[in-house]
Amino acid sequence: MIKPFKFVIYGETPAKKNREWHDKAVQQLALQWDLDSEPIETKTAITLHFFHGDNRRRGSDNGTSSIFDTLQDAGILSDDCWQIIRKYKVINELCSKDDARCEIEIMEIEE
């Protein structure tokens, strides 16, 4: 069983199309992950806690997709497919502009 992992990506989470954000997010995750570790391949439950720096309308699915792709590209998840990400929860909150971020918790699950 894997221990729960917690990560933070600072800044507002845009759609994956924003390559600059994606590259910076991968760098942030690399600092929080042991690069010698194997990617997670077990069934997981992931909680994404988005803290938005403004009240602008944005689709939760875009941010979720960006985070999942980034977790895979950073080598934390072996894949972002449904066979690995079995459950996920998205929580959105408003915060100050300077504190926008996404807090990520990954836990192994047994079925």
Residue pairs with C-beta under 8 A, 6 or more apart in sequence:
1 108
1 110
2 40
2 42
2 106
2 107
2 108
4 105
4 106
4 107
5 40
5 76
5 104
5 105
5 106
5 107
6 103
6 104
6 105
6 106
7 29
7 32
7 33
7 71
7 76
7 103
7 104
7 106
8 28
8 32
8 101
8 102
8 103
8 104
9 25
9 28
9 29
9 67
9 70
9 101
9 102
9 104
10 28
10 100
10 101
11 21
11 24
11 25
11 100
11 101
12 52
12 53
12 54
12 100
13 21
13 25
13 50
13 63
13 66
13 67
13 100
13 102
14 21
14 62
14 63
14 66
15 62
15 63
15 65
15 66
16 22
16 62
16 65
16 66
16 69
18 66
21 66
22 66
22 69
22 70
22 73
25 66
25 70
25 74
26 70
26 73
26 74
29 70
29 71
29 74
29 76
30 74
30 75
33 74
33 75
33 76
35 75
38 78
39 72
39 75
39 76
39 77
39 78
40 76
40 77
40 78
40 84
40 106
40 108
41 78
41 79
41 84
42 84
42 108
43 83
43 84
43 86
43 108
43 109
43 110
43 111
44 77
44 84
44 85
44 86
44 87
44 106
44 107
44 108
44 109
45 86
45 87
45 88
45 89
45 106
45 107
45 108
45 109
46 68
46 85
46 87
46 88
46 89
46 104
46 105
46 106
46 107
47 88
47 89
47 91
47 104
47 105
48 63
48 64
48 67
48 88
48 89
48 90
48 91
48 102
48 103
48 104
49 91
49 93
49 102
49 103
49 104
49 105
50 60
50 63
50 90
50 91
50 92
50 93
50 101
50 102
51 93
51 94
51 95
51 99
51 100
51 101
51 102
51 103
52 58
52 92
52 93
52 94
52 95
52 100
53 95
53 96
53 97
53 98
53 99
53 100
54 94
54 97
55 94
60 90
60 92
63 90
63 102
64 88
64 90
67 102
67 104
68 77
68 80
68 85
69 80
71 77
71 80
71 104
71 106
72 78
72 79
72 80
76 106
77 84
77 85
77 106
78 84
86 109
86 111
87 109
